[in-house]
Amino acid sequence: MQGEMTINTDIERAKNLISKSNRISALTGAGISVDSGIPDFKSEGGLWKRYDPHEYATLDSFNRDPTRFWTMGRELAATIIKAEPNAAHRALAKLEADGKLQGIITQNIDNLHQLAGNKKVIELHGNYLRACCTRCKAEYVGKKVHQRVAKGEIPPKCDKCGGVLKSEAILFGEPLPETPMENAVALCRDTDLMLVIGTSLSIYPAAILPKIAKNSGARVILVNLRGVNREDFADIILTGRATELVPLITKY
């Protein structure tokens, strides 16, 4: 944690930037959802400590044996379904309701920004609570597929054609859909302040988005528990929990 005097000064600076900005955007990562009970996949207790992602979460492994993904997915769904938005999610929703936040770009798949009340959410890695049939492309939205998985239907099958269902969440080796990234870049180019929350900026192409915003004239505020990899373009860096810092700086 930063020194008390330094962090208090930086919080006031951040509040001042937010108060003067009317085209704010946010980029969020796993760190914003940790206090909602969703561990960072890579952290101690995270999903990748129990399931080798190369065996359970690549597109190739899914195509070979979707049972493995959905076995892991049963545990992930149980965590996501019971999670509730926390103070950081709610602070961003209020910022949008106040007409200052133009949109959120998220690397998360947990649907918590929408539950908090945000309307414009660009999901770079998909949404775990949406699924699609790999054969007929029928779409499934909500908890029903995961409730079937919880009861032992692994892998879940399409009601219409019997094909295997795949979660919308992007797997390793699966290309990102073009439209969300295009929308994210457009948002970054039309923002006067970007809040980067709960991400170390180590995953590309999301890691380049704050730089795009900066090059387009925006200020950048970074909020993360353990620092970030791209501090060179930050105007303010706040080290700490998103649930503590985001509500503070959005009380402008």
Residue pairs with C-beta under 8 A, 6 or more apart in sequence:
1 7
1 239
1 240
2 10
2 238
2 239
2 240
7 238
7 239
7 240
10 236
10 237
10 238
11 238
11 245
11 248
11 249
13 236
14 221
14 236
14 238
14 249
15 248
15 249
15 250
15 251
15 252
16 252
17 193
17 219
17 221
17 235
17 236
18 24
18 95
18 100
18 193
18 249
18 250
18 252
19 252
21 100
21 192
21 193
21 219
22 99
22 100
22 192
23 102
23 190
23 191
23 192
23 193
24 95
24 100
24 101
24 102
24 191
24 192
24 193
24 194
24 195
25 101
25 102
25 103
25 104
25 105
25 187
25 188
25 191
25 193
25 194
25 195
25 213
25 218
26 92
26 101
26 103
26 104
26 105
26 194
26 195
26 196
26 197
27 104
27 105
27 106
27 107
27 194
27 195
27 196
27 197
27 199
27 206
27 209
27 210
28 92
28 104
28 105
28 106
28 107
28 108
28 113
28 197
28 198
28 199
29 106
29 107
29 108
29 197
29 198
29 199
29 200
29 203
29 206
30 38
30 40
30 41
30 107
30 108
30 198
30 199
31 40
31 197
31 198
31 199
31 224
31 225
31 242
32 86
32 88
32 89
32 108
32 112
32 197
32 198
32 242
32 246
33 83
33 86
33 89
33 108
33 110
33 112
33 198
34 40
34 43
34 198
34 225
34 241
34 242
35 86
35 87
35 88
35 241
35 242
35 243
36 83
36 84
36 85
36 86
36 89
36 110
36 112
37 79
37 82
37 83
38 79
38 80
38 83
38 108
38 110
38 112
39 45
39 46
39 47
39 79
40 46
41 47
41 48
41 53
42 48
43 49
47 72
47 75
47 76
50 75
51 57
51 72
53 172
54 61
54 172
55 61
55 68
56 68
56 69
56 71
56 72
57 69
57 72
57 171
57 172
58 171
58 172
58 173
59 171
59 172
59 173
59 174
60 173
61 68
61 69
62 68
62 69
62 166
62 171
66 155
66 164
66 166
67 154
67 155
69 155
69 166
69 167
69 171
70 149
70 154
70 155
70 156
71 154
73 128
73 146
73 149
73 167
74 146
74 149
74 150
74 154
76 128
77 128
77 143
77 146
77 149
77 150
78 150
80 109
80 110
80 111
80 128
80 129
81 129
81 143
81 146
83 110
83 112
84 112
84 115
85 93
85 112
85 113
85 115
85 116
86 112
86 242
86 243
87 243
87 244
87 246
87 247
88 197
88 198
88 242
88 243
88 245
88 246
88 247
89 112
89 113
89 115
89 116
89 118
90 116
90 117
90 247
91 246
91 247
91 250
92 101
92 104
92 113
92 116
92 118
92 195
92 197
92 246
92 250
93 113
93 116
93 117
93 118
94 117
94 250
95 101
95 250
96 103
96 104
96 117
96 118
96 119
96 120
97 117
101 118
102 120
102 187
102 190
102 191
103 120
103 121
103 122
103 187
104 113
104 118
104 120
104 121
104 122
105 122
105 124
105 184
105 187
105 188
105 206
105 209
106 113
106 121
106 122
106 123
106 124
107 124
107 125
107 199
107 203
107 206
108 123
108 125
109 123
109 125
109 126
109 127
109 128
109 168
109 169
110 128
111 127
111 128
111 129
113 121
114 121
122 180
122 183
122 184
122 187
123 180
124 170
124 176
124 180
124 181
124 184
124 206
125 169
125 170
125 176
126 167
126 168
126 169
126 170
126 177
127 168
127 169
128 167
128 168
128 169
129 141
129 142
129 143
129 146
130 139
130 140
130 141
130 167
130 168
131 139
131 140
131 145
131 156
131 165
131 166
131 167
131 168
132 138
132 139
132 140
132 165
132 166
132 168
133 139
133 140
133 158
133 160
133 161
133 163
133 164
133 165
133 166
134 163
134 164
134 165
134 166
135 158
135 161
135 162
135 163
135 164
136 158
136 160
136 161
136 163
138 158
138 159
138 160
138 161
140 165
145 156
145 165
148 156
149 155
149 156
155 164
155 165
156 164
156 165
157 163
157 164
157 165
158 164
158 165
170 176
170 177
176 205
181 205
184 206
184 209
185 209
185 212
188 194
188 209
188 210
188 212
188 213
188 216
188 218
189 212
189 213
189 216
190 216
191 213
191 216
191 218
192 217
192 218
192 219
193 218
193 219
193 220
193 221
194 209
194 210
194 213
194 214
194 218
194 219
194 220
194 221
195 221
195 223
195 246
196 210
196 220
196 221
196 222
196 223
196 224
196 228
196 234
197 223
197 224
197 242
197 246
198 223
198 224
198 225
198 242
199 206
199 224
199 228
200 224
200 226
200 227
200 228
200 229
201 207
201 210
201 228
201 229
201 230
202 229
207 229
207 230
210 220
210 222
210 230
210 233
210 234
211 230
211 233
213 220
214 220
214 233
219 235
219 236
220 233
220 234
220 235
220 236
221 234
221 235
221 236
221 237
221 238
221 249
222 228
222 231
222 234
222 236
222 237
222 238
223 238
223 240
223 242
223 245
223 246
223 249
224 238
224 239
224 242
225 239
225 240
225 241
225 242
226 239
227 237
227 239
228 234
228 237
231 237
238 245
238 249
